[in-house]
Amino acid sequence: MAAGIREGLRAAELRARPDVLEAEGVAGLYRIGDCLEPRRSPIASSTGKRLAREIDSGDPATPRPFISEQLVPAVADLRDPAVQVA
């Protein structure tokens, strides 16, 4: 373990020392939860869950748009007899 991480450097100090991160094989530092701002527990933990899901994306620091798992047709589509809903 590199001296900087062993010594418990803060994230801001580690950002300023990319050599320490590189020596440990750390690809990036991300702020989540209450580190960003005071939040309620479920919201704070959801930022960690989001980062875990998106860590392999091109830019894990930027949340990807929420996409529902189930697509619901618009009301206008339901009125159209040509549209078949399963």
MIDO-335573 format. One line per 3 residues: number of its first residue (from 0); their letters; for each residue x, y, z of N, C-alpha, C, CB. Coordinates in nm, 2 decimals, decimal comma, m for minus. Glycine has a CB too. Layout:
N
NUM) a) X Y Z X Y Z X Y Z X Y Z  ...
end
This chain:
86
0) maa) 0,08 m0,12 0,00 0,00 0,00 0,00 0,09 0,12 0,00 m0,10 0,00 0,12  0,05 0,22 m0,08 0,13 0,34 m0,09 0,12 0,42 0,04 0,09 0,43 m0,21  0,22 0,50 0,06 0,23 0,58 0,19 0,11 0,67 0,20 0,36 0,65 0,20
3) gir) 0,07 0,74 0,09 m0,04 0,83 0,10 m0,17 0,77 0,14 m0,06 0,90 m0,03  m0,20 0,66 0,09 m0,33 0,59 0,13 m0,32 0,54 0,27 m0,37 0,48 0,03  m0,20 0,48 0,30 m0,18 0,43 0,44 m0,19 0,54 0,54 m0,05 0,36 0,45
6) egl) m0,15 0,66 0,51 m0,15 0,77 0,60 m0,29 0,83 0,62 m0,05 0,87 0,56  m0,38 0,78 0,54 m0,52 0,83 0,55 m0,54 0,97 0,49 m0,56 0,83 0,69  m0,48 1,00 0,38 m0,50 1,13 0,31 m0,64 1,14 0,27 m0,40 1,14 0,19
9) raa) m0,69 1,26 0,28 m0,82 1,29 0,24 m0,83 1,29 0,08 m0,87 1,43 0,29  m0,96 1,28 0,03 m0,98 1,27 m0,11 m0,92 1,39 m0,18 m1,13 1,27 m0,14  m0,93 1,51 m0,13 m0,88 1,63 m0,19 m0,73 1,62 m0,20 m0,92 1,76 m0,12
12) elr) m0,66 1,57 m0,10 m0,52 1,55 m0,10 m0,48 1,45 m0,20 m0,47 1,52 0,04  m0,56 1,34 m0,21 m0,52 1,23 m0,30 m0,54 1,28 m0,45 m0,61 1,11 m0,28  m0,64 1,36 m0,47 m0,66 1,42 m0,61 m0,54 1,50 m0,65 m0,79 1,51 m0,62
15) arp) m0,48 1,57 m0,56 m0,36 1,65 m0,59 m0,24 1,56 m0,60 m0,34 1,75 m0,48  m0,25 1,43 m0,56 m0,13 1,34 m0,57 m0,16 1,22 m0,66 m0,08 1,30 m0,43  m0,18 1,24 m0,79 m0,21 1,13 m0,88 m0,11 1,02 m0,87 m0,23 1,17 m1,02
18) dvl) 0,01 1,05 m0,83 0,12 0,94 m0,83 0,08 0,84 m0,72 0,25 1,01 m0,80  0,03 0,88 m0,61 m0,01 0,79 m0,50 m0,13 0,70 m0,55 m0,06 0,87 m0,38  m0,22 0,76 m0,62 m0,33 0,68 m0,68 m0,28 0,58 m0,78 m0,44 0,77 m0,74
21) eae) m0,20 0,62 m0,87 m0,15 0,54 m0,97 m0,06 0,42 m0,91 m0,06 0,61 m1,07  0,01 0,45 m0,81 0,09 0,34 m0,74 0,00 0,24 m0,68 0,18 0,41 m0,63  m0,12 0,27 m0,64 m0,21 0,18 m0,58 m0,30 0,11 m0,68 m0,30 0,24 m0,48
24) gva) m0,30 0,16 m0,81 m0,38 0,11 m0,91 m0,53 0,16 m0,91 m0,39 m0,04 m0,90  m0,54 0,28 m0,85 m0,67 0,34 m0,84 m0,70 0,42 m0,96 m0,68 0,43 m0,71  m0,81 0,39 m1,03 m0,84 0,45 m1,16 m0,91 0,58 m1,14 m0,92 0,36 m1,25
27) gly) m0,98 0,60 m1,03 m1,06 0,73 m1,01 m1,11 0,74 m0,87 m1,17 0,74 m1,11  m1,13 0,86 m0,83 m1,20 0,90 m0,70 m1,33 0,96 m0,73 m1,11 0,99 m0,62  m1,44 0,91 m0,66 m1,57 0,96 m0,69 m1,63 0,99 m0,55 m1,66 0,85 m0,76
30) rig) m1,70 1,11 m0,55 m1,77 1,15 m0,42 m1,91 1,10 m0,43 m1,76 1,30 m0,40  m1,96 1,04 m0,33 m2,10 0,99 m0,32 m2,16 1,02 m0,18 m2,11 0,84 m0,36  m2,29 1,01 m0,18 m2,36 1,02 m0,05 m2,35 1,15 0,02 m2,31 0,91 0,04
33) dcl) m2,32 1,15 0,15 m2,31 1,27 0,23 m2,18 1,35 0,20 m2,32 1,24 0,38  m2,09 1,29 0,12 m1,97 1,36 0,08 m2,01 1,48 m0,01 m1,87 1,27 0,01  m2,12 1,47 m0,08 m2,16 1,57 m0,17 m2,24 1,68 m0,09 m2,25 1,52 m0,28
36) epr) m2,33 1,64 m0,01 m2,41 1,74 0,07 m2,49 1,65 0,17 m2,50 1,83 m0,02  m2,53 1,71 0,28 m2,61 1,63 0,38 m2,74 1,58 0,31 m2,65 1,72 0,50  m2,77 1,45 0,33 m2,89 1,39 0,26 m2,95 1,29 0,36 m2,85 1,32 0,13
39) rsp) m3,07 1,25 0,33 m3,13 1,14 0,41 m3,06 1,01 0,37 m3,28 1,13 0,38  m3,06 0,91 0,46 m2,99 0,79 0,44 m3,02 0,72 0,31 m3,02 0,69 0,55  m3,15 0,70 0,27 m3,18 0,63 0,15 m3,13 0,70 0,02 m3,33 0,61 0,13
42) ias) m3,13 0,83 0,02 m3,08 0,90 m0,09 m2,93 0,90 m0,10 m3,13 1,05 m0,09  m2,87 0,91 0,02 m2,72 0,90 0,02 m2,67 0,77 m0,02 m2,67 0,93 0,16  m2,74 0,66 0,02 m2,69 0,53 m0,02 m2,73 0,50 m0,17 m2,76 0,42 0,07
45) stg) m2,83 0,56 m0,22 m2,86 0,54 m0,36 m2,76 0,59 m0,46 m3,00 0,60 m0,39  m2,69 0,70 m0,41 m2,58 0,75 m0,50 m2,46 0,64 m0,51 m2,52 0,88 m0,45  m2,44 0,57 m0,40 m2,34 0,47 m0,41 m2,38 0,35 m0,49 m2,31 0,42 m0,27
48) krl) m2,51 0,32 m0,48 m2,57 0,21 m0,57 m2,56 0,25 m0,71 m2,71 0,18 m0,53  m2,59 0,37 m0,75 m2,58 0,42 m0,88 m2,44 0,41 m0,94 m2,64 0,56 m0,90  m2,35 0,46 m0,86 m2,21 0,45 m0,90 m2,16 0,31 m0,92 m2,12 0,52 m0,80
51) are) m2,21 0,22 m0,84 m2,17 0,08 m0,85 m2,22 0,02 m0,98 m2,22 m0,01 m0,73  m2,34 0,06 m1,02 m2,40 0,01 m1,15 m2,33 0,07 m1,27 m2,55 0,05 m1,15  m2,28 0,19 m1,25 m2,23 0,27 m1,37 m2,08 0,28 m1,37 m2,29 0,40 m1,38
54) ids) m2,01 0,21 m1,28 m1,86 0,23 m1,27 m1,79 0,20 m1,39 m1,81 0,14 m1,15  m1,84 0,11 m1,47 m1,77 0,07 m1,60 m1,82 0,15 m1,72 m1,79 m0,07 m1,63  m1,90 0,25 m1,70 m1,95 0,34 m1,81 m1,84 0,43 m1,85 m2,08 0,41 m1,77
57) gdp) m1,86 0,51 m1,95 m1,75 0,60 m2,00 m1,72 0,71 m1,90 m1,80 0,66 m2,12  m1,82 0,76 m1,82 m1,80 0,87 m1,73 m1,89 0,84 m1,60 m1,84 1,01 m1,79  m1,83 0,76 m1,51 m1,91 0,72 m1,39 m1,95 0,83 m1,30 m1,84 0,62 m1,32
60) atp) m1,88 0,95 m1,31 m1,91 1,06 m1,22 m2,04 1,13 m1,26 m1,79 1,16 m1,23  m2,08 1,11 m1,39 m2,20 1,17 m1,44 m2,31 1,07 m1,44 m2,18 1,24 m1,58  m2,42 1,09 m1,37 m2,53 0,99 m1,37 m2,59 0,98 m1,51 m2,64 1,03 m1,27
63) rpf) m2,62 0,86 m1,54 m2,68 0,83 m1,67 m2,83 0,85 m1,65 m2,65 0,68 m1,72  m2,91 0,88 m1,76 m3,05 0,91 m1,74 m3,12 0,78 m1,70 m3,11 0,95 m1,88  m3,22 0,80 m1,61 m3,30 0,69 m1,56 m3,39 0,63 m1,68 m3,39 0,73 m1,44
66) ise) m3,38 0,50 m1,69 m3,46 0,44 m1,79 m3,54 0,33 m1,72 m3,38 0,37 m1,91  m3,67 0,34 m1,73 m3,76 0,25 m1,67 m3,74 0,11 m1,73 m3,91 0,29 m1,68  m3,76 0,01 m1,64 m3,74 m0,13 m1,69 m3,86 m0,17 m1,77 m3,72 m0,22 m1,58
69) qlv) m3,98 m0,11 m1,75 m4,10 m0,15 m1,82 m4,15 m0,03 m1,90 m4,20 m0,21 m1,73  m4,16 m0,04 m2,03 m4,21 0,07 m2,11 m4,36 0,06 m2,11 m4,16 0,06 m2,26  m4,43 0,17 m2,08 m4,57 0,18 m2,08 m4,61 0,26 m2,20 m4,62 0,25 m1,95
72) pav) m4,70 0,21 m2,28 m4,75 0,29 m2,40 m4,83 0,41 m2,36 m4,83 0,20 m2,49  m4,82 0,51 m2,44 m4,89 0,64 m2,41 m5,04 0,61 m2,43 m4,85 0,75 m2,51  m5,12 0,69 m2,37 m5,27 0,68 m2,37 m5,32 0,68 m2,52 m5,34 0,78 m2,29
75) adl) m5,26 0,77 m2,59 m5,30 0,78 m2,74 m5,27 0,65 m2,81 m5,22 0,90 m2,80  m5,17 0,58 m2,78 m5,14 0,46 m2,84 m5,24 0,35 m2,81 m5,00 0,41 m2,80  m5,30 0,36 m2,69 m5,40 0,26 m2,65 m5,53 0,28 m2,72 m5,42 0,27 m2,50
78) rdp) m5,55 0,40 m2,77 m5,68 0,42 m2,84 m5,67 0,38 m2,99 m5,71 0,57 m2,83  m5,55 0,36 m3,03 m5,52 0,33 m3,17 m5,54 0,18 m3,19 m5,38 0,37 m3,22  m5,64 0,13 m3,27 m5,66 m0,01 m3,28 m5,55 m0,09 m3,35 m5,79 m0,04 m3,36
81) avq) m5,46 m0,02 m3,42 m5,34 m0,08 m3,48 m5,24 m0,12 m3,38 m5,29 0,01 m3,59  m5,24 m0,06 m3,26 m5,14 m0,08 m3,16 m5,18 m0,20 m3,07 m5,11 0,04 m3,07  m5,10 m0,30 m3,07 m5,14 m0,42 m2,99 m5,05 m0,42 m2,86 m5,12 m0,55 m3,06
84) va) m5,11 m0,42 m2,75 m5,04 m0,42 m2,62 m5,04 m0,57 m2,57 m5,11 m0,33 m2,52  m4,93 m0,62 m2,54 m4,91 m0,76 m2,49 m4,96 m0,77 m2,34 m4,77 m0,81 m2,50
end
